[in-house]
């Protein structure tokens, strides 16, 4: 199996660098193209400070774009990377972008939440695993 295009799903959490490093390592092994995808989760209506959904989307977009740019400069260091910042349900957007871009594999992280935390927060990785027609590389992100 060869991976010509690797889609790396990045969120705003601390595990983004770990996921990016693993995706880059895989890309180097196969001389693959890389794309980063980050999602503005539209199910979030307001933040704790009462920002409107539009304001919150703008703040999140800026933060995700900054995170992607930081990773491009520090992790990928000159390796060509395409970027996507999209709005919607995270697992659906990841699968949509993978399909549209023609990804051969999806690399993403999981925090491995269990119990009530998992029930309330859900698991994007779990949803992608259940619905993806593409191979996945799921990187465990250790909670500090």
N, C-alpha and C positions, 0 to 999 in steps of 0.2 A: 504494500500500500504506500502510495506517495501522496504527500500533502503539498499542493502547489499554492494554495491560498489558505492562510490561517487567520481566523477571526478570533480576536482576544477581547473578551467582555471585561470591561474595567468599571468599577464603581468608585465612589468617593471615599471608601474605607481604606484603612492602613494596609490591607493586603494587596492593593493594586500593583505595587512594585514586585511582589512575589509572583503574582500571576503573569505580569509582563515579562519577567526574567525567564520563567518557564516557557512562555510562548516564543520568546526570542531564541531560546536554546533549540526548540523544536524546529523553528524556521531556518536556523543555520544548518541543521542536519539535512534538511531537504531543499535548501536554497529557495525557500518559499516567499511569496508575497505576504505581507502582514497588514491587517486592518484592525484598528481599535474601535470598539463600540461602547458607548456609555449612554445610559438611558435616564431621561427625566421621567420619573414615575408619576403618571397623571392621577394615580389614586390618592396622592397626598394633596389634601385640600388647603390646609393652612399650617404654618409653622407655629412654634410656641410664642412668637412675637406678633402674631396676627397679620402677617403679610398676606396680600391677596394672592390667589393662585397664579396670576400673571407675573406678579413681582417675584414670587417664590420660584417659578419656572426660570425667570431671568437669572436669579441668584444661583440656582442649581446649574444652569447651562454654563454660566461663567466659571463656576467651580470645576465642573467636569472638563471643560475645555482647557482650563489651567492644569488640571491633573494630567490630562493627555499630553499637553505640551511639555510638562515637566518630565514625564516618562520618556517622551521622544528624545529630549535633551540628555537625560541621565542614564537611561537604560538602553535605548536603541542606538544612540550615538552615531548618527549617520546612516543607519539602516533605513531604507525607504518604508514609510508607514502611511497608510491611508487612514483617515479618521471619520467617525460618524458620531454625532450627538443627536439623539432622536427622542421624541416624546411618546409615551404610551405605557402599556403593561410590559415590564422588563422582559419576561421570558418570550412574549410574543414578538417584541421588537428584535431581540437577539435572533430568533428563528427567521424573521422576515429579512433582516439584513444578511444573514448567512445565505438565504435563498437568492436574494437579489444580487449579491456580490459574487456568488458562486463559491463560497467557502467549502473547502474539503474537510475541515475539522474546526471545532469550536473549543477554545481554551477559556476556562473561567474558574473562579474561586468559589469556595463554600465555607461558611463559618461553622457548619456542623451543629447548629442549634438543635436542642431537643426539648421535649416536653411542651410546657405552656408557651415558652418563647417561640418555638417553632410553629405552634398552632396559630398564634397571633400574627407573627411576622411572615409566616410562610417561608418558602425556600425557592428562590429563582432557579438555583441549580437543579433542584428536584423537578421543577416544572419543565426545564429545558431537557433534562434526561428523559422524562416521560414522553415528550412530544417531538424530539429531534429525530430527523432521518439521517443525520450526519454523525460521524464519530465525535466523541467528546473527550477532552482531557480536563478533569476536575481537580483543582489544586486545593488541598485543605489549608485554610487560613487559621492559624492558632490565635486564640484570644489572649491578649496580654493583660 
